[in-house]
Amino acid sequence: MAPSTTAPQTSSSLVCDWTRDQWLAHADRLLAGARAWASDDFALITPPGDEGGYGRAVDGLEGFARTFLLAGFRIAGARGEGVDQLIADYSRGIAAGVDPENPGRWVRMGEHAQAKVEAASIALILDMTRPWIWDRLDALTQQRVIDYLSPVVGDETYPQTNWVWFRLVVETFLRSVGGPWSADDIAADLARHDTFARGDGWLSDGAERSYDHYVGWALHVYPVLWSRMRGAAELAAGRTARDIAQLDRFLQDAVALVGGDGSPLIQGRSLIYRFAAAAPFWVGAFAEVPSVPLGRLRVAASSIVSHFAERGAPDDDDLLTMGWHGPWRRLAQGYSGPGSPYWAAKGMLGIALPADHPVWSAPAEPLPVLQADELRVVAPAGWIISGTAADGIVRVINHGTDHAVAGALVGDSPIYARLGYSTATAPLHNGDAWAEPLEQSVALIDADGRATHRAAMELRDVRVDGAVGVAGSTTRAHWITPDATQTHHGSGITGEVTIAGRVTTWSLVRGAWEVRIAIVESLDTDAAVSLRIGGWALSGDVDAVLGETTADAAHASTGALQASLYALTPGGTPRVVRRTSASPLGDLSIVPVVEYAVTVGTPVVTAIALTAGAQATPPVVDIDGDAVTITWPDGARTVTTLTDLRTATQADR
């Protein structure tokens, strides 16, 4: 595998800004690559690759429905001109897919629930391209489409997550063509969506603390696109302005999460959808949000899609594989198949905007991280966002997101519950990573080397205090003996739980640096033999990633990137841990760590850095009661008060 952890852009003059013609050419490339794998009647598109967990029939339906999104955007943006072959192919595919006598017909909703997901894409695009596809279908095919979609009405089995939008979209389309629909269903699904709101424009995908790309590419995209469907304004009852206001606020944070090289944050599930992460920026242009200029929205989307285009997605055969840059099957969910990655089409939504839309002529504006250092918080998620203009890296320090419900004692999901994520590194994602937190962790270690988990942690605080981002959380640290059978849909593992003790962790963040303060407040067992602090994981080719230790620090390097962990409290033992085949960014991963003897009530202080520059002198930290004074590597001095920086005897009394 070629090295994929490359140096980010380092100048605000480097702005990726595709023209509309470039966008159309890229869409045509993606469509051509996928359409080569269509069935003779075009009902199913099944790209090469391992069969998904739901079977080959679902794979083919996904391939059709998800590329139909892209085809539909292309047709709508062209106003039906010059896209005759697309219209003809997908029209005959629809006719064949809903023909109940066709051996290669689409899987129906009563046969597999995944059909409910794909039905929403089909309904959305049938509405968007109504004059060119739906209106030209013969009456028999139209009725068969209605019959295919109708089982959604009154179906109470939809998961109460972003799936509520799949029923909303389908029933809205059915209503517009004289099919069955339910006002009660519409009202219930809109009400459920509203329960996901957590403030500042952020929504959680269901009851769990699930903050990830679904917030953007599903929970914000669907309300705006739905509001533009025929008849939706009557159903919306005036809610659209509120939905757009939430989107506008969300985008102010989301645009700060795009790395200078265009990489989205490598965090959360369904990462094989890759540049679907561009979708909320395009839907912001649809909605004409007031706070993020059109030129910045376009640049953000261009940066994300080009990031992947320049790194092997699509591949040399113009196909999207299950992976990040190149193929890496472990990154996919167990149910994912070769058609699944084409939900990335959402990131191409902008081509549905015609050539005369102002988004195409608005002056380009750079990503925030390429203009100046960025420090902000996402309070609902418990995140500190720190972006550095010098290297274009965006980091998230996480104290509130774990894809778990409050109080649960489950495993740490590597893609949700780590202390840090970035646009330049990936969380480890092999079997060990699910069983044993390593990178970006604070864990108690037993005699067998097992590490404790932190989900579901309790958020103590998250704020910006002058020049410093501050966040803290407390966990009932616990070991897990895993159940024999696990289902990885994002959440951590389940199993027999043993409580180790209560641990509080604070992060003080400025630029590329985090000062991490860990306190073992109490122990429920004498099984914990050490406290381990893990830093950033760097990944690449086996001969491209190096690790080294000194008396008080551990470092990893790819040449382009440096990850360092300094033991500021005396008595720590630094080392580096190597993992193979654990990251989509390379075959070898190295994690700097430091271990301490377990001492109740004593703050353990480390300094952790991720940068494209050379190793720097670490911060100097002094703790006096609740006050933490830090002299940062550039000489700046800050004083931060942590009102919960208490010993075990003081805590929670």
Secondary structure, 3 states (H helix, E strand, C coil): CCCCCCCCCCCCCCCCCCCHHHHHHHHHHHHHHHHCCECCCCCCECCCCCCCCCCHHHHHHHHHHHHHHHHHHHHHHCCCCCCHHHHHHHHHHHHHHCCCCCCCCCCCCCCCCHHHHHHHHHHHHHHHCCCCCHHHCCHHHHHHHHHHHHHHCCCCCCCCCCCHHHHHHHHHHHHHCCCCCCHHHHHHHHHHHHHCEEECCEECCCCCCCCCCHHHHCCCHHHHHHHCCCCHHHHHCCCHHHHHHHHHHHHHHHHHHCCCCCCCCCCCCCHHHHHHHHHHHHHHHHHCCCCCCHHHHHHHHHHHHHHHHCCCCCCCCCCCCCECCCECHHHCCCCCCCCHHHHHHHHHHHHHCCCCCHHHCCCCCCCHHHCCCEEEEECCCCEEEEEECCCCEEEEEECCCCCCCCCCCCCCCCCCCCCEEECCCCCCCCHHHHHCCCCCEEEEEECCCCECECCCCEEEEEEEECCEEEEEEEEEEEEEEECCCCCCCCCCCCEEEEEEEEEEEEEEEECCEEEEEEEEEEECCCCEEEEEEECCCEEECCCCCEEEECCCEEEEECCCCEEEEEECCCCCEEEEEEEEEEECCEEEEEEEEEEECCCECCCEEEEEEEECCCCCCCCEEEEECCEEEEECCCCCEEEEECCCCCCCCCCCC
